[in-house]
Amino acid sequence: MKALPKSQILRFTEKAIHLARRAVSRYSSKFSKHRYTLPQHVVLLCLKVRKNTTYRGLLDELIEMPRIRHALGLAELPTPSTLCKAFNRLDMAVWRAILTLSATLLPTSGVVGVDASGFDRSHASKHYTKRAELTIQQLKVTLLVDAKVNAILDLHVTTTRKHDSQIAPSLIKRNPEDIDILLGDKGYDDQKIRRLARQHEVRPLIKHREFTSLHKAWNARLDADLYGQRSQSETVNSTLKRKYGAFVRSRCWWKQFRELTIACLVHNLDRSL
C-alpha cells in the first residue's frame, strides 16, 4: 500500500520535535510525573501559535489528527491547564535557545536587517476601540532578520517607547557572529551603533538623517541594491501579523514576550519546510 504524502503540518511537527529534543531535556525534574516530555510541550505550544488558536481549540483539533499525535508520541492528549502550566514553566531563555537553533535550519547570508513594529496587547476590534475611544497599548517588537532567507535571528520586545537607537546595541552584542552587514533605516542613525558594529566586525549600512548636505551625500553613496534588502525586515513583520495574529493573547507582559518569541520560532520552522 502506497504511503500517504506528508502534510505541511506533519512536516512542521517532525522538524519542531527534532529541534525541541536538541534544545531541552526530556523532563524538567527527576520528580516529574513523566507523563509528558518537555519537547512534547514545546511543540504543542508552537502548534497553538501556528494555528492562532486557544489551548482548547488546539486540543480539540488534535483529536482528529492521529498522525500528528503519533509524530509527537502522544498516547493521550494533555488538558488545557497542563499546557498552560508548561507555557508558564518554560522561561524566555529556553525559547531564545530554540529560536537560535531554528535559524540554523536556513542558509543565512550574514546580511541582516533590523526593524521594529507594534503588536496589540488586546484583541478588541479596531471599530470597537475607535467608537469607545479606548487606547490599546502596543508592544514594540524589534526583529533581526536575515535578508536572504527571511529568518528571524533575534528579537527585542518592550512595553515602553524606547527609541530604536537604544534597542539595536543589545541585538548586535548578542548576535555578532551572525551579522556581517547590518541594514537599518534612519531610526538607527547613531554613531554609537556604528562604532559598536565595527568593534564586532560588522559593517553598518544605516541611512543618515539629512540635516546637512554632507548627510545627503553620505546617503547617496550607500549601496542602493544592498540597502534595498532592508525591506525584507518589514516583510517579515507583516508576515508574522498576517499568519499568527497582530495581537497577543496573554495578559501578563512576560507571557506576551514568550508568545512573540514562539511566533518567531514558528516562522523560522515554516520557512525551513
N, C-alpha and C positions, 0 to 999 in steps of 0.2 A: 504493500500500500504506500502510495506516494506521500511523503511528509508535507504537512501544511507549511506554507511560507510564513516567515515571522513578521508579525505586525510591527509598526513603529514603536508602539508602547511596550511590546515584549523586548525588542532590541534595547530600548531605553532602560528597562528594568534590569536586564542582564548586565549592561555596562555599569549601571548605578550600583548594583550589588557587588560587582568586582571592585569598583573604586572604594566603596564603603569598607570592604574587608581589608583593603590595604591601609586605610586611614584609622580605623578604630578597632579596639579589641572585641572579642566575641561577647563578653559580658562586662557590665560596669563594675561588678564586685563578685568576690567568691561567695558572698552571701545572697547573690541574686537567685531568684526562683528558677532561672534557666528555662523559662517558658518561651521567651522571645529573645533574639540576639540584638545587639546594638546595630549591626549592619541592616537587619530587617527593619528596625525602627527608622533608620536614616532613609532608606529607600521609600518606605511608606510616606514619610513626611515630604520627600521630594515629589512623589506622585500626587500628593494633596495639592502642592503648589502648582505642579504642571497642569493639573486638571482644573485649577482655580475653583476649588470646592471646599466643603467643610469636612471635618472628620467623619461625621455620619454619612455624608454624601459619598465619600471615597469608599468607605467600608461597604456601603450598600452596593456600589458598582462592582467591587471585588468579589462579591458573592457569585456573580455571573462571569468571572474571569479565572477559570481553573488553571490556564497556562501561566498566568501571572503569579498566582499563588504557588504553583509548582516551582517556578523560577526562583521564588523567594524562600522556598522550603517551608511554607506555612501550612501546617495540618489544620489549623483553625485560625480564625481572624481575631485580632485583639479588639477590645472595646474602645470606643472613642476616648474614654478617660485615660486608658493606658497610653494611647498615642499622645494625648495632651501632656501627660506627665513626662513622656520621653522627650517631647519638644522642650519642656522646661529644664530637663536634666542635661541635655546636650548643649554645652555652652558655646560661645562665639568662636573660641579658639579651635574647636573641633570643626565647625563649618568652614572657617577660613582655611584650615589644612586641606579639607576635601575640595574646596574651591580651587586652591593652588594645584592640586593633583589633576583636577578636571581640565585645567588649561593645558596640561602636558599631553592631552589626547589630541590636540590640534597642532598643526605645523606653524607655530607662531613665527613672526618675522623680525621682531625687535622694534618695528615702527609702531609706536604706541600713542594713542590719543587720550587726552583727559578732558572730561566734560561733565557738567552737573545737570540734574533735572529734579523736579519736585514730584513727590508721591503723596497723595492724600492720606490722612490718618483716619478717615471715615469714609464709609461707602454711601453716605447720603447723596441723593441725586443733585446735580448742578441746578436743576429747575427749583427743587425744594429749598436749597440753601440760598438761592437768589431771592425767592419770594419771602422767606423767613428772615432775610437779612442776617444770615449766620456767616461766620468766618471759620473756615476749616483750616487749622494749622497744618502746614505741609512738612514732610521730611525732606531735607536736602540730601540727595544721593549723588555722589561723585564717583564716576566709573573710570577705571584704567583699562582701555580696550585696545587689543592688537588690531591694527588697521587691515591686515591681510585676511584674517580668518574670523574677525569679529568675536574673538574670545575675550571674556572678561577676566583680567588678571587679578584685579583687586577692587575694593570699593571702600568708600568712606561715607558714613551716614551721620547726620547731625539734626537735632531739632531746633538749632539756633540759626541765625542769619550770618554765620561765619563766612567771611569773604573767601573767594576761590584761592587767592594767593596764600591764605593761611592753611588751606587744606592740602594743596599739592605737595608740600615738602614731606609730609608723613608718608604719602604714597610713593614718592621717589625713594625715600630711605628704606622702605620695606621691600622694594622690588628692583634694585639697581641691576641685578643680573639679567632681568627680563626686558630691560629698556636700552635700546641703542639710540633711538631718536624719539624725543618727546614732542608731540604736537599739541599746541594749546592756543586758544583764542586770546583776545585782549584782556580777558578777566584774569589771566595768569601772567600778565606783564609785570614782572617784579625781578629786579636784579638779584635778589637773594635766591630766587628759584633758579635763575640761570647759573649762578655761582655753585649752588648745591648740585645741580645737574652735572656740571662739568667736573666737580670733585668726584662724582661717581662714574665718570667717563661716559656720560650721557650727553648727546648733542641736543640742546634745546632749540626747537623751531617754534617760537612763540611770537605772535604778532605784537607790535608796539602800539600803544595808544598814541595817536598822532597829534602831539602838542606843538611840534615844530616841523620844519621842512626836513630836518635830519631824520626824524622818526618816519616820515613818509618815504624817504629814500631807503631806509633800512627795510621797510615793508616791501618796497618794490623789488628789493634784491632777494627776497625769500624765494626758495624753490617752489613755484606755484603748484607743480604736479604733486610733489611730496606733501606740501601743506594741505592740498585738497583732500588728502586721505583722512584728514581730521573729521570730515563729515560722517565717517563710519561710527564714531562715538555717538553722534546724535541718532544714527540709525538704530544702534543697539538700545539706547534709552527708549526709543519709540517701540521697538520690538518687545521689550520687557513689559511695557504697559499694555500693549495690544494683546499679547499672548497670555500673560499671567495676572493682569489686572493693574489698573492705575492707582489702586489704594491697597492698604494693608488691613488685614482682618483683626490682628491682635490689638489689644488695648494698651498694654504696657510698652514703654519705649524700647526696653531691652529685647522684648519679644518681636517688636516691629523690625529691629535691626537684624535679628536672626532670620526673620521671614524674607527680607530682601536679599540676604546673603544666599539663602536657599534658592531664590528665584534666579540669581546669577549662576549658581551651580547648575541648575536645571537647564538654563540657556546654553551653557557650555556642552552639557551632555547631548542636548538636542542638535547642536551644531556638529558634533562628532559623529552623528549617525550617518 
